[in-house]
Amino acid sequence: MLNRKDLLGLIDASKEEITEILDLAEEFKQRIKRGEKKLDRLSGKTVTVLFYENSTRTRTSFEQAAKYLGATTINIAAGTSSVAKGETLVDTGKTLDAQKNDFIVMRHPMGGAPYLLAKTVKAGVLNAGDGMNEHPTQALLDMLTMRETFGRLEGLKVAILGDIKHSRVAKSNLFGLKTMGAEVRMFAPETLIPKGMDKLGAKICSSREEAVKGADVVMGLRIQLERQQAGNFPSLGEYAANYGVDEKVFALAKPNAIILHPGPVNRGVELTSGIIDHERSRIEDQVLSGVAVRMAALTLLNEARNNGEATK
Amino acid sequence: MIIRGGNVVFKNGVEKKDILVKNGKIQKIADYIPADGGEEINAEGLHVFPGLIDMHVHLREPGFERKEEIESGAKAAVKGGFTQICCMPNTNPVLDNKVAVSYVKYRGKEVGLCKIHPIGAITKGEKGEEMAAIASMKKAGAVAISDDGVAVKNARLMRLAMEYAKGFGIKCLCHCEDKDLVDGGVVHEGLSATIAGLKGIPRAAEDVIIAREISLAETLDTPVHICHVSTYSGVRMIRDAKKAGIKVTAETCPHYFAATDEIILGYDTNTKVNPPIREEIDKQAILEGLKDGTLDCIVTDHAPHHADDKNVEYNLAAFGISGIETSFGFAITYLYKAGVLTLPELAERMSYNPAKILGLEGGEIKEGEVADFAIASLDEEWTVDNSKFLSKGKNTPFNGYKLNGVVKYTVVDGEVKYGESALAQKEGSKTKTIRVCGVKMKDKE
């Protein structure tokens, strides 16, 4: 059982917990595909979506997940500026608690912020991305797509290429995939690999070819223009030419390998258009997986609350 | 006053002696001194240290009284065994002129607990643009200059300040931090930062400025003091510089020899401090540096903050640890009990060397010296409990730590300023003592 109050990261998620979420998510995904979008697993519950950073994909995905489950959703776009200027996160949390929210889904530009919120509120907190730290539901949806494709996660070779340093997606995937017994390889310019990633179990590769060779999954991460402007690499062109994945590189992966990307994609930078639109690309499928895992996470956290088992 | 039967920590050893104090000075040290009917402290079973000197604290007054005041900071200091403390100028207004320096000095005297020595700023407003009025500040009582909190970015300006200050014997205390390399980091750059998803501060951010200050000291043949050393590489550079005969001295803090960066996991903002708590290799080098004398002093960098400054996201939290009430306990537990330093060595790092570096009185127990003492039980175990801090800053990451070493009495200029137990009362004394949370303050008559 997912006997937690909050879902803040995959750093401490067990194999059983991840499997339970993925199993239920798989079921939800099938039901959505069949057009069953009116479930009542969360009816009478309130889910507040509190985003301190811009996002379309994750925010709407969480809202949709909550709505499909029959919850009332409230959307607060706090904007980054209010973090520094306005009400403190602790005070915002107390207000949301006073309104008897059941769940708060938060995205925040600073690592660890969901831990502060979770400590403050009685509501269950779901981390929708905190700075460079974690984005657990993104990794879960990636794992759902992988598991559906290959029927397993154990033993899969997953190559993650792109801005590893600033990527909460890379870290949550690393934690989750290692727990599930997969191999995680990473490749990026040295300036975009954080210290100690190898000690966390990632295999740091010295070329994109080494990373992709024999891989089951090739995951590109968004390269933000601001990282180039901050001097991490000379130009997007140089990045694409030396670190991007094109058809030639992808050909080194296993024949049935799939391509993933958390989006939004910079076409021609981390992945070429030929890769994004490749027949082995599962980037669009990831979107539906996203709604399904968020439904599963909300459902399981809610069950734990109802059963008084939210002990962690 | 007679301090009777204590194990006295001298420069070169520990001996059981009686100490006779007259007119604020140590008049006589002997195996037995007959009672004279005056005040006596029974120090049987206790250790008598020269009054501890903390040459790096933040008292926040004027300007940030919500975090700390000179009075609350001084109470905390005497509780910690400190008889002299030197406060950094990053207040509001900054201590960059004689008026501000005089104010702090005056408030320190008015509070009347430990001796408070202001440190003046190197540059006006600590802005790193123009030299502050160093000569006037020295005349007003500043014991050193520092832009603590920031490094003087412009190396030429730093050079000129060091040269100018050299002319009248006042030292630069250098906060070593290259802001470009810090680049918004909040914790040590390493595995723990990666696990927590927090931006790291590389060792180089500290080291490049340490190297610059050492180079300036060598070029100008002028002494320089390096603040709060946290890196193994910094320790090595200072050791090499000393070997080469460069006039460099250095300090470190308890949190750098007692903790490593795993402490940040869990996002306790009380672990956020600048420079950051680093790795095991650094901790070991700091211990080694304290042992071989590369690091001359233990300071607290006491940086009290209001709870509101810490009860926020890690990135937004203020840097700093409230450390003046735990420093002695950490030193006894992690240095003396752990076999790193002998008691005379510990007294040297916490009293003699700071006095020597800044030209202060005290630092040593000998006849004729000022009667400043920290009298402590070394075996007594206690648990850090920030709710009992006298400092306004309750920001410690060490709550619940079990430490040895409890200060029982702090004596400043021959007067007991802190003491839990009752003292023999002075016959016919005009001064009434009142108890303020264990701190005895003179009642104004």
Chai-1 contact restraints between the chains, C-beta under 6 A:
chainA,res_idxA,chainB,res_idxB,connection_type,confidence,min_distance_angstrom,max_distance_angstrom,comment,restraint_id
A,T88,B,V312,contact,1.0,0.0,6.0,A-B,restraint_1
A,V90,B,N311,contact,1.0,0.0,6.0,A-B,restraint_2
A,M110,B,E313,contact,1.0,0.0,6.0,A-B,restraint_3
A,M110,B,N315,contact,1.0,0.0,6.0,A-B,restraint_4
A,G111,B,A196,contact,1.0,0.0,6.0,A-B,restraint_5
A,G111,B,G197,contact,1.0,0.0,6.0,A-B,restraint_6
A,G111,B,L198,contact,1.0,0.0,6.0,A-B,restraint_7
A,G112,B,Y267,contact,1.0,0.0,6.0,A-B,restraint_8
A,G112,B,Y314,contact,1.0,0.0,6.0,A-B,restraint_9
A,A113,B,E313,contact,1.0,0.0,6.0,A-B,restraint_10
A,Y115,B,Y267,contact,1.0,0.0,6.0,A-B,restraint_11
A,G131,B,G197,contact,1.0,0.0,6.0,A-B,restraint_12
A,M132,B,G197,contact,1.0,0.0,6.0,A-B,restraint_13
A,N133,B,G197,contact,1.0,0.0,6.0,A-B,restraint_14
A,P194,B,T194,contact,1.0,0.0,6.0,A-B,restraint_15
A,K195,B,E189,contact,1.0,0.0,6.0,A-B,restraint_16
A,K195,B,G190,contact,1.0,0.0,6.0,A-B,restraint_17
A,K195,B,T194,contact,1.0,0.0,6.0,A-B,restraint_18
A,G196,B,G190,contact,1.0,0.0,6.0,A-B,restraint_19
A,G196,B,L191,contact,1.0,0.0,6.0,A-B,restraint_20
A,G196,B,T194,contact,1.0,0.0,6.0,A-B,restraint_21
A,K199,B,L191,contact,1.0,0.0,6.0,A-B,restraint_22
